[in-house]
Amino acid sequence: MSKKSKATSLSVKLKGIKLTSPLIAASGTFGFAEDFERIESFSNEDIGAITLKSVSMLPMAGNPPPRIVETPAGILNSIGLQNPGIQEFKAAHLPKLRKYNTVFIANIVGFSIDEYAKIAKEFDGIKEIAAIEVNISCPNVKKGGIAFGTDPKQSYKVIEAVRKSTSKPVIAKLTPNVTEIIDIARACIDAGTDMISLINTVNAMVIDINTKKPVLFNNNGGLSGPAIKPVAIYQVNRVYNYIRERKLAIPIIGMGGILTFEDALEFIIAGASAVSIGTGSFYDPFIYKRINAKITEYLRVNKISGISGLVGSVTMNS
């Protein structure tokens, strides 16, 4: 199969944004993209899009260490949204994005509705940014983040404010740490989100049996990796069914424990139009190239013309 046909078979469109692959680097995976340069022979062209590390209005130091610990089936992190702030991002990191051949998605976080609106407006004029992912689901900060994403009314207000502040496509990133994910998804859709990404990490804790204290300085953190994949698949499918039943055109970006092409396809079959990879990138930075090749082969063998033919194709048991 030629390189051209491979790109065509894997390409997807998310609200007018064309990706050469359905694989997206999750927020924080490659920082502000400079991390590419540290990986010999790595090509960012294998990635459909890169979601940049979260950015807030003002610089944030993040949580004190230790703030990351491995678990038997994933990673527990409590980074605390460490970032240089929007002005430093624009001055020091934005110019470097221009040399990379991929799509960039900003990830924004705020501590008030007004702050979300202001930072969305800052990104609105940046041509290198194709869309804005609104982080209302981070469990690792004392205020903001998940405080907005667990309350439908607050979720609505944040997305509404961001929608009014930018002309770019808006992506609502949802937390699984809620009683009913549909309530949050409905609020974000009603407020005008263009896409939904889910799931963010699951609240969790690891305890050192010798000190009898949590391993993370912040006590708890967000669990990612294979352990949360079944939870993510379930919630992606539920939100997809809600969207389909109402005949809406709201693409879903699925994430949570993708390590293999089978994992990626499982999300797509459940209803995701694209998928984000986070923890898997830490194990294998070349995971994108490997999964792309396997998905291409799967499509060829099963005579499926493109990714869209698989989205939401799951058949439930009667």
Protein Blocks (a to p, Z undefined) as FASTA:
>chain_A
ZZklmmmmmpcceehiacfbfbdcdehklonommmmmpghiafklpmbdcdddddfbdce
bjaddfbdcdfkbccddekopaebjklmmmmmmmmmmmpccddddddddfbfklmmmmmm
mmmmmmklmbdcddfkbfkbfbgjjlmmmpmklmmmmmmmmmmmpcbdcdddddfkbfbl
mlmmmmmmmnopabdcdddddddddddfklopafblnlpacdedjklmmmmmmmmmmmmm
mmmmnopacddddeehiabfklmmmmmmnopabdcdfklmmmommlmmmmmmmmmmmmmm
nopabfklmgopaccdZZ
